[in-house]
C-alpha cells in the first residue's frame, strides 16, 4: 500500500476525487462490518463529541489563539458554548441513521491498495458510528489546505453528493476543537 499523495503528485483534482470516493465507500459500508470497526463501535454522536471537547478543555488543550481567525476572539468557555448550541441546532438536521465514520480522514490517512483502489485507512482510534459530516468537515479542510479550493469540488464529485452546509460548518468547528483539523496549529497533533 502506498499513500495516495505519493501516487498522484501534481494531480490535485484526481487526488481529491479519489479521496471523496474512498470516504463515500466507507460511509456506505455495513455498520457492523465497516473496515477497522468492531460490531457495536463507539457512537460519535453529538453527546460523545461534546464530552471529548470538554475533556480537551479540562486538559488545557483548547487554545483559541491557535484556531483560525474567526474563532480566536472567543474564550474556551465561549467556544464550548458555541459548539454546544450548534449541536442542538444540527440535531434536528442530522441524518437519522449513523454511518461508519473514520473520525480523522485527512489526506495523509488515505492509502492505495492496488487490489481495491483508494480507501480511507490509517489510525482508526477515532472511528465509530456517527454523522458523515464529521468526516466531511475534516476531509474538506484537508483537501482545501493541501490541494486548493478548486479540489474541494472534485472531492464532493468523488463523494457523490453535496454536504448539508449547516452541518458541515458545525463539524468544522467541532473538528477544530477536537484537534483533528489541518486548519488549527495545535501543538498536540
HUKA-V30481 format. One record per pair of residues at least 12 apart in sequence whose ideal C-beta (glycine too) atoms are under 10 Angstrom apart, sorted by the first residue. I is the first residue (numbers start at 0). J is the second residue. Records with the same first field share a line. If there is no record, write none. Layout:
# HUKA-V30481
I: J ; J
This chain:
# HUKA-V30481
0: 110 ; 111 ; 112 ; 113 ; 114 ; 115 ; 118 ; 120
1: 110 ; 111 ; 112 ; 113
2: 106 ; 107 ; 108 ; 109 ; 110 ; 111 ; 120 ; 121
3: 15 ; 17 ; 18 ; 21 ; 106 ; 107 ; 108 ; 109 ; 110 ; 111 ; 117 ; 118 ; 119 ; 120
4: 18 ; 106 ; 107 ; 109 ; 110 ; 111 ; 145 ; 146
5: 110 ; 111
6: 109 ; 110 ; 111 ; 113 ; 117
7: 111 ; 117
10: 146 ; 150
11: 142 ; 145 ; 146 ; 147 ; 149 ; 150 ; 151 ; 153 ; 154
12: 146 ; 147 ; 149 ; 150 ; 152 ; 153 ; 154 ; 156 ; 157
13: 117 ; 150 ; 153 ; 157
14: 106 ; 109 ; 117 ; 142 ; 145 ; 146 ; 150 ; 153 ; 154 ; 157
15: 106 ; 138 ; 139 ; 141 ; 142 ; 143 ; 145 ; 146 ; 147 ; 149 ; 150 ; 151 ; 152 ; 153 ; 154 ; 155 ; 156 ; 157 ; 158
16: 117 ; 142 ; 150 ; 152 ; 153 ; 154 ; 155 ; 156 ; 157 ; 158
17: 109 ; 111 ; 116 ; 117 ; 118 ; 153 ; 154 ; 157
18: 104 ; 105 ; 106 ; 108 ; 109 ; 117 ; 118 ; 119 ; 138 ; 141 ; 142 ; 146 ; 150 ; 153 ; 154 ; 157 ; 158
19: 117 ; 135 ; 138 ; 139 ; 142 ; 150 ; 151 ; 152 ; 153 ; 154 ; 155 ; 156 ; 157 ; 158 ; 159 ; 160
20: 116 ; 117 ; 118 ; 119 ; 154 ; 156 ; 157 ; 158 ; 159
21: 101 ; 104 ; 108 ; 109 ; 110 ; 111 ; 115 ; 116 ; 117 ; 118 ; 119 ; 120 ; 138 ; 157 ; 158
22: 100 ; 101 ; 104 ; 109 ; 117 ; 118 ; 119 ; 131 ; 134 ; 135 ; 137 ; 138 ; 154 ; 157 ; 158 ; 159
23: 119 ; 131 ; 135 ; 155 ; 157 ; 158 ; 159 ; 160
24: 99 ; 115 ; 116 ; 117 ; 118 ; 119 ; 158 ; 159
25: 98 ; 99 ; 100 ; 101 ; 104 ; 118 ; 119 ; 120 ; 126 ; 131 ; 134
26: 97 ; 98 ; 99 ; 100 ; 101 ; 119 ; 130 ; 131 ; 134 ; 135 ; 158 ; 159 ; 160
27: 98 ; 99 ; 131 ; 159
28: 98 ; 99
29: 99
30: 96 ; 97 ; 98 ; 99 ; 128
31: 99 ; 128
32: 99
33: 98 ; 99 ; 100 ; 101 ; 123 ; 126 ; 127 ; 128
34: 99 ; 101 ; 115 ; 118 ; 119 ; 120 ; 123 ; 126
35: 99 ; 101 ; 119 ; 120 ; 121 ; 122 ; 123 ; 124 ; 126
36: 99 ; 100 ; 101 ; 123 ; 126 ; 127 ; 128
37: 126 ; 127
39: 127 ; 128
40: 97 ; 99 ; 100 ; 123 ; 126 ; 127 ; 128 ; 129
41: 102 ; 125 ; 126 ; 127 ; 128 ; 129
42: 97 ; 127 ; 128 ; 129
43: 97 ; 99 ; 100 ; 101 ; 102 ; 125 ; 126 ; 127 ; 128 ; 129 ; 130 ; 133 ; 134
44: 86 ; 90 ; 93 ; 97 ; 127 ; 128 ; 129 ; 130 ; 133
45: 82 ; 83 ; 85 ; 86 ; 87 ; 89 ; 90 ; 93 ; 129 ; 130 ; 133 ; 169 ; 173
46: 86 ; 90
47: 127 ; 129
48: 82 ; 86 ; 102 ; 127 ; 129 ; 130 ; 133 ; 170 ; 173 ; 174 ; 176 ; 177
49: 79 ; 82 ; 83 ; 85 ; 86 ; 173 ; 176
51: 125 ; 173 ; 176 ; 177 ; 178 ; 179
52: 75 ; 78 ; 79 ; 82 ; 83 ; 86 ; 172 ; 173 ; 175 ; 176 ; 177 ; 178
53: 79 ; 82 ; 83 ; 176
54: 177
55: 75 ; 79 ; 176 ; 177 ; 178 ; 185 ; 187
56: 75 ; 76 ; 78 ; 79 ; 176
57: 75
58: 187
59: 75 ; 187
60: 75 ; 176 ; 177 ; 178 ; 185 ; 186 ; 187
61: 73 ; 74 ; 75 ; 76 ; 78 ; 79 ; 175 ; 176 ; 177 ; 178 ; 183 ; 185
62: 75 ; 178 ; 183 ; 184 ; 185 ; 186 ; 187
63: 75 ; 77 ; 78 ; 175 ; 176
64: 184
65: 175 ; 178 ; 182 ; 183 ; 184 ; 185 ; 186 ; 187
66: 78 ; 172 ; 175 ; 176 ; 180 ; 182 ; 183 ; 184 ; 185
67: 140 ; 171 ; 172 ; 175 ; 180 ; 182 ; 183 ; 184
69: 172
70: 171 ; 172 ; 175 ; 176 ; 182 ; 183
75: 176
78: 172 ; 175 ; 176
79: 176
81: 169 ; 172 ; 176
82: 169 ; 170 ; 172 ; 173 ; 175 ; 176 ; 177
84: 169
85: 165 ; 166 ; 168 ; 169 ; 170 ; 172 ; 173
86: 169 ; 170 ; 173
88: 165 ; 166 ; 169
89: 130 ; 132 ; 163 ; 165 ; 166 ; 167 ; 168 ; 169 ; 170 ; 173
90: 130 ; 169
91: 165
92: 130 ; 132 ; 163 ; 165 ; 166 ; 169
93: 129 ; 130 ; 131 ; 132 ; 163 ; 166 ; 169
94: 129 ; 130 ; 131 ; 132 ; 163 ; 166
96: 128 ; 130 ; 131
97: 127 ; 128 ; 129 ; 130 ; 131
98: 128 ; 129 ; 130 ; 131 ; 133 ; 134
99: 119 ; 123 ; 126 ; 127 ; 128 ; 129 ; 131 ; 134
100: 119 ; 123 ; 125 ; 126 ; 127 ; 128 ; 129 ; 130 ; 131 ; 132 ; 133 ; 134 ; 135 ; 137
101: 119 ; 120 ; 121 ; 122 ; 123 ; 125 ; 126 ; 127 ; 129 ; 133 ; 134 ; 137 ; 138 ; 179
102: 122 ; 123 ; 124 ; 125 ; 126 ; 127 ; 129 ; 133 ; 134 ; 137 ; 174 ; 177 ; 179
103: 119 ; 121 ; 122 ; 123 ; 124 ; 125 ; 126 ; 133 ; 134 ; 137 ; 138 ; 141 ; 174 ; 177 ; 178 ; 179 ; 180 ; 188
104: 119 ; 120 ; 121 ; 125 ; 126 ; 133 ; 134 ; 135 ; 136 ; 137 ; 138 ; 139 ; 141 ; 179
105: 119 ; 121 ; 137 ; 138 ; 140 ; 141 ; 142 ; 144 ; 145 ; 174 ; 179 ; 180 ; 181 ; 188
106: 138 ; 141 ; 142 ; 144 ; 145 ; 146 ; 181
107: 121 ; 141 ; 145 ; 181
108: 120 ; 121 ; 122 ; 123 ; 137 ; 138 ; 141
109: 121 ; 138 ; 141
117: 157
119: 134 ; 138
125: 137 ; 177 ; 179
129: 170
130: 163 ; 166 ; 169 ; 170 ; 173
131: 158 ; 160 ; 162 ; 163 ; 166 ; 170
132: 162 ; 163 ; 164 ; 165 ; 166 ; 167 ; 168 ; 169 ; 170 ; 171 ; 173
133: 166 ; 167 ; 169 ; 170 ; 171 ; 173 ; 174 ; 177 ; 179
134: 158 ; 170 ; 174 ; 179
135: 154 ; 155 ; 158 ; 160 ; 161 ; 162 ; 163 ; 166 ; 167 ; 170 ; 171 ; 174
136: 162 ; 166 ; 167 ; 168 ; 169 ; 170 ; 171 ; 172 ; 173 ; 174 ; 175 ; 179 ; 180
137: 170 ; 171 ; 173 ; 174 ; 175 ; 177 ; 179 ; 180 ; 181 ; 182
138: 151 ; 154 ; 155 ; 158 ; 174 ; 181
139: 151 ; 154 ; 155 ; 158 ; 162 ; 167 ; 170 ; 171 ; 174 ; 180 ; 181
140: 170 ; 171 ; 174 ; 175 ; 179 ; 180 ; 181 ; 182 ; 183
141: 154 ; 174 ; 179 ; 180 ; 181 ; 182
142: 154 ; 155 ; 157 ; 181
143: 181 ; 182
144: 180 ; 181 ; 182
145: 181
